[in-house]
Structures are given as C-alpha cells and as structure tokens.
Amino acid sequence: MEKTKFKTNIKCSACVAKVTPFLNEVAGENNWQVDLVDPARTLTVDNTDDKKIVEALQKAGYKGELFA
C-alpha cells in the first residue's frame, strides 16, 4: 500500500490524541501514525487524499505539509 508523508507541528502524545478523531475520520483508524522522535514530526498516512489530511490537521489546530 502506498504511504504519504507529511511534516507536521504535532509535538506530543496529547497532540496526537487531539488529532486522532480528525485523522481517523479522513484516513481511517490504524491507517496513520506520527513519529514524535523525528524532528519533522512526520505523519505517515496510508493511501488517501493529501488535501483532506491537511484539512483534517487544520481543523484540529495543527499544520501539515506534504514532503516533496
């Protein structure tokens, strides 16, 4: 399955908890993860609409930028 990566400003597990309902709605449960160890706070999403992921992050109060 193809994966898409986004640079985010998600900083901690509480932030992940906040974005979870938004990302689950768009990407589906267990179809995404955030690497909090990576300085870029990389969000990896299984095959979905990039624009919808960015919008979901914005609704939750965060920013997301597609890695080139």
PyMOL Python script that loads the backbone (N, CA, C, O; Angstrom):
from pymol import cmd

cmd.read_pdbstr("""\
ATOM      1  N   MET A   1       0.845  -1.188   0.000  1.00  0.00           N
ATOM      2  CA  MET A   1       0.000   0.000   0.000  1.00  0.00           C
ATOM      3  C   MET A   1       0.886   1.245   0.000  1.00  0.00           C
ATOM      4  O   MET A   1       1.885   1.297   0.717  1.00  0.00           O
ATOM      5  N   GLU A   2       0.530   2.221  -0.781  1.00  0.00           N
ATOM      6  CA  GLU A   2       1.290   3.462  -0.883  1.00  0.00           C
ATOM      7  C   GLU A   2       1.108   4.305   0.375  1.00  0.00           C
ATOM      8  O   GLU A   2       0.009   4.400   0.922  1.00  0.00           O
ATOM      9  N   LYS A   3       2.193   4.910   0.819  1.00  0.00           N
ATOM     10  CA  LYS A   3       2.145   5.766   2.010  1.00  0.00           C
ATOM     11  C   LYS A   3       2.554   7.180   1.629  1.00  0.00           C
ATOM     12  O   LYS A   3       3.418   7.388   0.777  1.00  0.00           O
ATOM     13  N   THR A   4       1.915   8.146   2.277  1.00  0.00           N
ATOM     14  CA  THR A   4       2.213   9.552   2.055  1.00  0.00           C
ATOM     15  C   THR A   4       2.729  10.120   3.357  1.00  0.00           C
ATOM     16  O   THR A   4       2.217   9.786   4.426  1.00  0.00           O
ATOM     17  N   LYS A   5       3.751  10.987   3.284  1.00  0.00           N
ATOM     18  CA  LYS A   5       4.353  11.569   4.490  1.00  0.00           C
ATOM     19  C   LYS A   5       4.153  13.080   4.516  1.00  0.00           C
ATOM     20  O   LYS A   5       4.249  13.762   3.495  1.00  0.00           O
ATOM     21  N   PHE A   6       3.871  13.579   5.718  1.00  0.00           N
ATOM     22  CA  PHE A   6       3.651  14.996   5.946  1.00  0.00           C
ATOM     23  C   PHE A   6       4.538  15.468   7.092  1.00  0.00           C
ATOM     24  O   PHE A   6       4.709  14.759   8.084  1.00  0.00           O
ATOM     25  N   LYS A   7       5.097  16.653   6.956  1.00  0.00           N
ATOM     26  CA  LYS A   7       5.795  17.323   8.049  1.00  0.00           C
ATOM     27  C   LYS A   7       4.712  18.046   8.842  1.00  0.00           C
ATOM     28  O   LYS A   7       3.893  18.758   8.260  1.00  0.00           O
ATOM     29  N   THR A   8       4.698  17.873  10.169  1.00  0.00           N
ATOM     30  CA  THR A   8       3.655  18.480  10.996  1.00  0.00           C
ATOM     31  C   THR A   8       4.252  19.246  12.171  1.00  0.00           C
ATOM     32  O   THR A   8       5.460  19.221  12.406  1.00  0.00           O
ATOM     33  N   ASN A   9       3.376  19.924  12.898  1.00  0.00           N
ATOM     34  CA  ASN A   9       3.793  20.585  14.140  1.00  0.00           C
ATOM     35  C   ASN A   9       3.171  19.870  15.352  1.00  0.00           C
ATOM     36  O   ASN A   9       2.973  20.483  16.401  1.00  0.00           O
ATOM     37  N   ILE A  10       2.872  18.598  15.206  1.00  0.00           N
ATOM     38  CA  ILE A  10       2.382  17.769  16.309  1.00  0.00           C
ATOM     39  C   ILE A  10       3.582  17.459  17.196  1.00  0.00           C
ATOM     40  O   ILE A  10       4.583  16.928  16.716  1.00  0.00           O
ATOM     41  N   LYS A  11       3.492  17.787  18.490  1.00  0.00           N
ATOM     42  CA  LYS A  11       4.673  17.724  19.348  1.00  0.00           C
ATOM     43  C   LYS A  11       4.678  16.624  20.398  1.00  0.00           C
ATOM     44  O   LYS A  11       5.751  16.223  20.849  1.00  0.00           O
ATOM     45  N   CYS A  12       3.511  16.122  20.803  1.00  0.00           N
ATOM     46  CA  CYS A  12       3.484  15.185  21.920  1.00  0.00           C
ATOM     47  C   CYS A  12       2.303  14.223  21.798  1.00  0.00           C
ATOM     48  O   CYS A  12       1.484  14.334  20.886  1.00  0.00           O
ATOM     49  N   SER A  13       2.235  13.284  22.729  1.00  0.00           N
ATOM     50  CA  SER A  13       1.159  12.294  22.678  1.00  0.00           C
ATOM     51  C   SER A  13      -0.209  12.939  22.911  1.00  0.00           C
ATOM     52  O   SER A  13      -1.215  12.439  22.407  1.00  0.00           O
ATOM     53  N   ALA A  14      -0.262  14.033  23.663  1.00  0.00           N
ATOM     54  CA  ALA A  14      -1.539  14.741  23.856  1.00  0.00           C
ATOM     55  C   ALA A  14      -1.989  15.372  22.536  1.00  0.00           C
ATOM     56  O   ALA A  14      -3.184  15.416  22.242  1.00  0.00           O
ATOM     57  N   CYS A  15      -1.046  15.850  21.758  1.00  0.00           N
ATOM     58  CA  CYS A  15      -1.362  16.406  20.434  1.00  0.00           C
ATOM     59  C   CYS A  15      -1.895  15.304  19.521  1.00  0.00           C
ATOM     60  O   CYS A  15      -2.854  15.515  18.779  1.00  0.00           O
ATOM     61  N   VAL A  16      -1.271  14.138  19.580  1.00  0.00           N
ATOM     62  CA  VAL A  16      -1.731  13.003  18.776  1.00  0.00           C
ATOM     63  C   VAL A  16      -3.162  12.647  19.168  1.00  0.00           C
ATOM     64  O   VAL A  16      -3.999  12.374  18.306  1.00  0.00           O
ATOM     65  N   ALA A  17      -3.437  12.651  20.465  1.00  0.00           N
ATOM     66  CA  ALA A  17      -4.796  12.353  20.930  1.00  0.00           C
ATOM     67  C   ALA A  17      -5.797  13.368  20.384  1.00  0.00           C
ATOM     68  O   ALA A  17      -6.930  13.017  20.055  1.00  0.00           O
ATOM     69  N   LYS A  18      -5.376  14.613  20.292  1.00  0.00           N
ATOM     70  CA  LYS A  18      -6.267  15.669  19.789  1.00  0.00           C
ATOM     71  C   LYS A  18      -6.581  15.498  18.300  1.00  0.00           C
ATOM     72  O   LYS A  18      -7.712  15.738  17.877  1.00  0.00           O
ATOM     73  N   VAL A  19      -5.596  15.089  17.507  1.00  0.00           N
ATOM     74  CA  VAL A  19      -5.820  14.937  16.065  1.00  0.00           C
ATOM     75  C   VAL A  19      -6.441  13.593  15.697  1.00  0.00           C
ATOM     76  O   VAL A  19      -6.945  13.429  14.586  1.00  0.00           O
ATOM     77  N   THR A  20      -6.411  12.638  16.611  1.00  0.00           N
ATOM     78  CA  THR A  20      -6.884  11.286  16.312  1.00  0.00           C
ATOM     79  C   THR A  20      -8.289  11.239  15.713  1.00  0.00           C
ATOM     80  O   THR A  20      -8.460  10.608  14.669  1.00  0.00           O
ATOM     81  N   PRO A  21      -9.311  11.872  16.313  1.00  0.00           N
ATOM     82  CA  PRO A  21     -10.642  11.765  15.707  1.00  0.00           C
ATOM     83  C   PRO A  21     -10.718  12.367  14.302  1.00  0.00           C
ATOM     84  O   PRO A  21     -11.455  11.874  13.449  1.00  0.00           O
ATOM     85  N   PHE A  22      -9.958  13.430  14.071  1.00  0.00           N
ATOM     86  CA  PHE A  22      -9.963  14.083  12.760  1.00  0.00           C
ATOM     87  C   PHE A  22      -9.302  13.208  11.696  1.00  0.00           C
ATOM     88  O   PHE A  22      -9.818  13.062  10.587  1.00  0.00           O
ATOM     89  N   LEU A  23      -8.152  12.626  12.049  1.00  0.00           N
ATOM     90  CA  LEU A  23      -7.447  11.780  11.091  1.00  0.00           C
ATOM     91  C   LEU A  23      -8.154  10.448  10.888  1.00  0.00           C
ATOM     92  O   LEU A  23      -8.168   9.919   9.776  1.00  0.00           O
ATOM     93  N   ASN A  24      -8.742   9.897  11.947  1.00  0.00           N
ATOM     94  CA  ASN A  24      -9.493   8.650  11.805  1.00  0.00           C
ATOM     95  C   ASN A  24     -10.666   8.831  10.853  1.00  0.00           C
ATOM     96  O   ASN A  24     -10.992   7.934  10.077  1.00  0.00           O
ATOM     97  N   GLU A  25     -11.291   9.989  10.918  1.00  0.00           N
ATOM     98  CA  GLU A  25     -12.437  10.264  10.052  1.00  0.00           C
ATOM     99  C   GLU A  25     -12.032  10.294   8.579  1.00  0.00           C
ATOM    100  O   GLU A  25     -12.768   9.809   7.719  1.00  0.00           O
ATOM    101  N   VAL A  26     -10.866  10.863   8.291  1.00  0.00           N
ATOM    102  CA  VAL A  26     -10.417  11.026   6.912  1.00  0.00           C
ATOM    103  C   VAL A  26      -9.636   9.805   6.407  1.00  0.00           C
ATOM    104  O   VAL A  26      -9.880   9.318   5.303  1.00  0.00           O
ATOM    105  N   ALA A  27      -8.702   9.319   7.220  1.00  0.00           N
ATOM    106  CA  ALA A  27      -7.805   8.250   6.774  1.00  0.00           C
ATOM    107  C   ALA A  27      -8.242   6.868   7.238  1.00  0.00           C
ATOM    108  O   ALA A  27      -7.865   5.858   6.643  1.00  0.00           O
ATOM    109  N   GLY A  28      -9.031   6.827   8.289  1.00  0.00           N
ATOM    110  CA  GLY A  28      -9.426   5.541   8.848  1.00  0.00           C
ATOM    111  C   GLY A  28      -8.541   5.175  10.029  1.00  0.00           C
ATOM    112  O   GLY A  28      -7.359   5.516  10.072  1.00  0.00           O
ATOM    113  N   GLU A  29      -9.128   4.488  10.968  1.00  0.00           N
ATOM    114  CA  GLU A  29      -8.408   4.079  12.165  1.00  0.00           C
ATOM    115  C   GLU A  29      -7.268   3.134  11.793  1.00  0.00           C
ATOM    116  O   GLU A  29      -7.429   2.268  10.933  1.00  0.00           O
ATOM    117  N   ASN A  30      -6.130   3.302  12.433  1.00  0.00           N
ATOM    118  CA  ASN A  30      -4.929   2.482  12.216  1.00  0.00           C
ATOM    119  C   ASN A  30      -4.325   2.637  10.820  1.00  0.00           C
ATOM    120  O   ASN A  30      -3.536   1.791  10.400  1.00  0.00           O
ATOM    121  N   ASN A  31      -4.677   3.697  10.096  1.00  0.00           N
ATOM    122  CA  ASN A  31      -4.111   3.947   8.771  1.00  0.00           C
ATOM    123  C   ASN A  31      -3.154   5.127   8.767  1.00  0.00           C
ATOM    124  O   ASN A  31      -2.788   5.621   7.700  1.00  0.00           O
ATOM    125  N   TRP A  32      -2.743   5.586   9.942  1.00  0.00           N
ATOM    126  CA  TRP A  32      -1.825   6.704  10.027  1.00  0.00           C
ATOM    127  C   TRP A  32      -1.022   6.588  11.323  1.00  0.00           C
ATOM    128  O   TRP A  32      -1.431   5.903  12.260  1.00  0.00           O
ATOM    129  N   GLN A  33       0.124   7.268  11.361  1.00  0.00           N
ATOM    130  CA  GLN A  33       0.922   7.331  12.582  1.00  0.00           C
ATOM    131  C   GLN A  33       1.820   8.556  12.538  1.00  0.00           C
ATOM    132  O   GLN A  33       2.203   9.029  11.467  1.00  0.00           O
ATOM    133  N   VAL A  34       2.148   9.062  13.721  1.00  0.00           N
ATOM    134  CA  VAL A  34       3.026  10.226  13.841  1.00  0.00           C
ATOM    135  C   VAL A  34       4.314   9.776  14.530  1.00  0.00           C
ATOM    136  O   VAL A  34       4.273   9.129  15.577  1.00  0.00           O
ATOM    137  N   ASP A  35       5.447  10.121  13.939  1.00  0.00           N
ATOM    138  CA  ASP A  35       6.747   9.826  14.531  1.00  0.00           C
ATOM    139  C   ASP A  35       7.170  11.031  15.364  1.00  0.00           C
ATOM    140  O   ASP A  35       7.662  12.023  14.826  1.00  0.00           O
ATOM    141  N   LEU A  36       6.978  10.941  16.676  1.00  0.00           N
ATOM    142  CA  LEU A  36       7.297  12.054  17.571  1.00  0.00           C
ATOM    143  C   LEU A  36       8.799  12.181  17.836  1.00  0.00           C
ATOM    144  O   LEU A  36       9.243  13.209  18.347  1.00  0.00           O
ATOM    145  N   VAL A  37       9.585  11.161  17.499  1.00  0.00           N
ATOM    146  CA  VAL A  37      11.034  11.206  17.681  1.00  0.00           C
ATOM    147  C   VAL A  37      11.698  11.996  16.556  1.00  0.00           C
ATOM    148  O   VAL A  37      12.703  12.672  16.776  1.00  0.00           O
ATOM    149  N   ASP A  38      11.144  11.911  15.371  1.00  0.00           N
ATOM    150  CA  ASP A  38      11.653  12.619  14.202  1.00  0.00           C
ATOM    151  C   ASP A  38      11.465  14.128  14.399  1.00  0.00           C
ATOM    152  O   ASP A  38      10.364  14.562  14.737  1.00  0.00           O
ATOM    153  N   PRO A  39      12.505  14.930  14.196  1.00  0.00           N
ATOM    154  CA  PRO A  39      12.365  16.389  14.353  1.00  0.00           C
ATOM    155  C   PRO A  39      11.294  16.999  13.446  1.00  0.00           C
ATOM    156  O   PRO A  39      10.729  18.043  13.772  1.00  0.00           O
ATOM    157  N   ALA A  40      11.013  16.356  12.318  1.00  0.00           N
ATOM    158  CA  ALA A  40       9.984  16.857  11.403  1.00  0.00           C
ATOM    159  C   ALA A  40       8.584  16.441  11.850  1.00  0.00           C
ATOM    160  O   ALA A  40       7.593  16.846  11.243  1.00  0.00           O
ATOM    161  N   ARG A  41       8.498  15.625  12.921  1.00  0.00           N
ATOM    162  CA  ARG A  41       7.199  15.135  13.429  1.00  0.00           C
ATOM    163  C   ARG A  41       6.389  14.547  12.268  1.00  0.00           C
ATOM    164  O   ARG A  41       5.258  14.958  12.007  1.00  0.00           O
ATOM    165  N   THR A  42       6.986  13.593  11.592  1.00  0.00           N
ATOM    166  CA  THR A  42       6.415  13.031  10.373  1.00  0.00           C
ATOM    167  C   THR A  42       5.131  12.255  10.626  1.00  0.00           C
ATOM    168  O   THR A  42       5.073  11.360  11.469  1.00  0.00           O
ATOM    169  N   LEU A  43       4.116  12.623   9.876  1.00  0.00           N
ATOM    170  CA  LEU A  43       2.844  11.906   9.846  1.00  0.00           C
ATOM    171  C   LEU A  43       2.866  11.038   8.600  1.00  0.00           C
ATOM    172  O   LEU A  43       3.030  11.546   7.492  1.00  0.00           O
ATOM    173  N   THR A  44       2.701   9.737   8.773  1.00  0.00           N
ATOM    174  CA  THR A  44       2.657   8.802   7.654  1.00  0.00           C
ATOM    175  C   THR A  44       1.235   8.283   7.539  1.00  0.00           C
ATOM    176  O   THR A  44       0.659   7.793   8.511  1.00  0.00           O
ATOM    177  N   VAL A  45       0.674   8.396   6.341  1.00  0.00           N
ATOM    178  CA  VAL A  45      -0.720   8.019   6.112  1.00  0.00           C
ATOM    179  C   VAL A  45      -0.777   7.018   4.967  1.00  0.00           C
ATOM    180  O   VAL A  45      -0.104   7.183   3.949  1.00  0.00           O
ATOM    181  N   ASP A  46      -1.590   5.976   5.143  1.00  0.00           N
ATOM    182  CA  ASP A  46      -1.810   5.002   4.078  1.00  0.00           C
ATOM    183  C   ASP A  46      -2.725   5.604   3.025  1.00  0.00           C
ATOM    184  O   ASP A  46      -3.822   6.068   3.335  1.00  0.00           O
ATOM    185  N   ASN A  47      -2.275   5.595   1.796  1.00  0.00           N
ATOM    186  CA  ASN A  47      -3.037   5.938   0.604  1.00  0.00           C
ATOM    187  C   ASN A  47      -4.364   6.672   0.824  1.00  0.00           C
ATOM    188  O   ASN A  47      -5.411   6.040   0.970  1.00  0.00           O
ATOM    189  N   THR A  48      -4.313   7.985   0.847  1.00  0.00           N
ATOM    190  CA  THR A  48      -5.533   8.789   0.997  1.00  0.00           C
ATOM    191  C   THR A  48      -5.351  10.145   0.309  1.00  0.00           C
ATOM    192  O   THR A  48      -4.280  10.434  -0.223  1.00  0.00           O
ATOM    193  N   ASP A  49      -6.377  10.956   0.321  1.00  0.00           N
ATOM    194  CA  ASP A  49      -6.360  12.267  -0.320  1.00  0.00           C
ATOM    195  C   ASP A  49      -5.519  13.241   0.518  1.00  0.00           C
ATOM    196  O   ASP A  49      -5.867  13.548   1.659  1.00  0.00           O
ATOM    197  N   ASP A  50      -4.416  13.720  -0.055  1.00  0.00           N
ATOM    198  CA  ASP A  50      -3.494  14.608   0.656  1.00  0.00           C
ATOM    199  C   ASP A  50      -4.187  15.864   1.167  1.00  0.00           C
ATOM    200  O   ASP A  50      -3.952  16.292   2.297  1.00  0.00           O
ATOM    201  N   LYS A  51      -5.028  16.446   0.347  1.00  0.00           N
ATOM    202  CA  LYS A  51      -5.710  17.685   0.718  1.00  0.00           C
ATOM    203  C   LYS A  51      -6.610  17.464   1.939  1.00  0.00           C
ATOM    204  O   LYS A  51      -6.691  18.327   2.812  1.00  0.00           O
ATOM    205  N   LYS A  52      -7.277  16.328   2.002  1.00  0.00           N
ATOM    206  CA  LYS A  52      -8.162  16.029   3.132  1.00  0.00           C
ATOM    207  C   LYS A  52      -7.378  15.855   4.426  1.00  0.00           C
ATOM    208  O   LYS A  52      -7.859  16.220   5.499  1.00  0.00           O
ATOM    209  N   ILE A  53      -6.173  15.300   4.331  1.00  0.00           N
ATOM    210  CA  ILE A  53      -5.333  15.137   5.520  1.00  0.00           C
ATOM    211  C   ILE A  53      -4.919  16.500   6.048  1.00  0.00           C
ATOM    212  O   ILE A  53      -5.006  16.749   7.250  1.00  0.00           O
ATOM    213  N   VAL A  54      -4.471  17.387   5.164  1.00  0.00           N
ATOM    214  CA  VAL A  54      -4.062  18.737   5.570  1.00  0.00           C
ATOM    215  C   VAL A  54      -5.255  19.468   6.197  1.00  0.00           C
ATOM    216  O   VAL A  54      -5.095  20.144   7.214  1.00  0.00           O
ATOM    217  N   GLU A  55      -6.432  19.345   5.612  1.00  0.00           N
ATOM    218  CA  GLU A  55      -7.636  19.984   6.151  1.00  0.00           C
ATOM    219  C   GLU A  55      -7.992  19.416   7.522  1.00  0.00           C
ATOM    220  O   GLU A  55      -8.385  20.167   8.415  1.00  0.00           O
ATOM    221  N   ALA A  56      -7.861  18.107   7.700  1.00  0.00           N
ATOM    222  CA  ALA A  56      -8.156  17.483   8.993  1.00  0.00           C
ATOM    223  C   ALA A  56      -7.201  17.993  10.067  1.00  0.00           C
ATOM    224  O   ALA A  56      -7.615  18.263  11.195  1.00  0.00           O
ATOM    225  N   LEU A  57      -5.924  18.125   9.713  1.00  0.00           N
ATOM    226  CA  LEU A  57      -4.952  18.671  10.667  1.00  0.00           C
ATOM    227  C   LEU A  57      -5.309  20.106  11.041  1.00  0.00           C
ATOM    228  O   LEU A  57      -5.220  20.483  12.210  1.00  0.00           O
ATOM    229  N   GLN A  58      -5.709  20.903  10.064  1.00  0.00           N
ATOM    230  CA  GLN A  58      -6.072  22.295  10.323  1.00  0.00           C
ATOM    231  C   GLN A  58      -7.299  22.384  11.236  1.00  0.00           C
ATOM    232  O   GLN A  58      -7.350  23.232  12.127  1.00  0.00           O
ATOM    233  N   LYS A  59      -8.280  21.516  11.014  1.00  0.00           N
ATOM    234  CA  LYS A  59      -9.476  21.506  11.870  1.00  0.00           C
ATOM    235  C   LYS A  59      -9.110  21.198  13.309  1.00  0.00           C
ATOM    236  O   LYS A  59      -9.748  21.694  14.238  1.00  0.00           O
ATOM    237  N   ALA A  60      -8.073  20.370  13.499  1.00  0.00           N
ATOM    238  CA  ALA A  60      -7.622  20.011  14.837  1.00  0.00           C
ATOM    239  C   ALA A  60      -6.696  21.070  15.434  1.00  0.00           C
ATOM    240  O   ALA A  60      -6.330  20.985  16.606  1.00  0.00           O
ATOM    241  N   GLY A  61      -6.315  22.072  14.627  1.00  0.00           N
ATOM    242  CA  GLY A  61      -5.456  23.147  15.125  1.00  0.00           C
ATOM    243  C   GLY A  61      -3.978  22.944  14.849  1.00  0.00           C
ATOM    244  O   GLY A  61      -3.133  23.559  15.500  1.00  0.00           O
ATOM    245  N   TYR A  62      -3.656  22.083  13.883  1.00  0.00           N
ATOM    246  CA  TYR A  62      -2.262  21.796  13.556  1.00  0.00           C
ATOM    247  C   TYR A  62      -1.995  22.071  12.086  1.00  0.00           C
ATOM    248  O   TYR A  62      -2.912  22.301  11.299  1.00  0.00           O
ATOM    249  N   LYS A  63      -0.703  22.042  11.735  1.00  0.00           N
ATOM    250  CA  LYS A  63      -0.311  22.271  10.348  1.00  0.00           C
ATOM    251  C   LYS A  63       0.317  21.008   9.796  1.00  0.00           C
ATOM    252  O   LYS A  63       0.964  20.245  10.514  1.00  0.00           O
ATOM    253  N   GLY A  64       0.111  20.804   8.501  1.00  0.00           N
ATOM    254  CA  GLY A  64       0.720  19.667   7.825  1.00  0.00           C
ATOM    255  C   GLY A  64       1.153  20.089   6.435  1.00  0.00           C
ATOM    256  O   GLY A  64       0.447  20.815   5.735  1.00  0.00           O
ATOM    257  N   GLU A  65       2.335  19.615   6.051  1.00  0.00           N
ATOM    258  CA  GLU A  65       2.905  19.963   4.752  1.00  0.00           C
ATOM    259  C   GLU A  65       3.415  18.684   4.116  1.00  0.00           C
ATOM    260  O   GLU A  65       4.188  17.949   4.730  1.00  0.00           O
ATOM    261  N   LEU A  66       2.996  18.417   2.911  1.00  0.00           N
ATOM    262  CA  LEU A  66       3.396  17.219   2.191  1.00  0.00           C
ATOM    263  C   LEU A  66       4.899  17.244   1.926  1.00  0.00           C
ATOM    264  O   LEU A  66       5.431  18.243   1.442  1.00  0.00           O
ATOM    265  N   PHE A  67       5.585  16.137   2.245  1.00  0.00           N
ATOM    266  CA  PHE A  67       7.001  16.028   1.914  1.00  0.00           C
ATOM    267  C   PHE A  67       7.139  15.891   0.408  1.00  0.00           C
ATOM    268  O   PHE A  67       6.371  15.164  -0.221  1.00  0.00           O
ATOM    269  N   ALA A  68       8.098  16.574  -0.169  1.00  0.00           N
ATOM    270  CA  ALA A  68       8.311  16.500  -1.624  1.00  0.00           C
ATOM    271  C   ALA A  68       8.989  15.214  -2.012  1.00  0.00           C
ATOM    272  O   ALA A  68       9.245  14.983  -3.193  1.00  0.00           O
TER     273      ALA A  68
END
""", "prot")
cmd.dss("prot")
cmd.show_as("cartoon", "prot")
cmd.util.cbc("prot")
cmd.orient("prot")
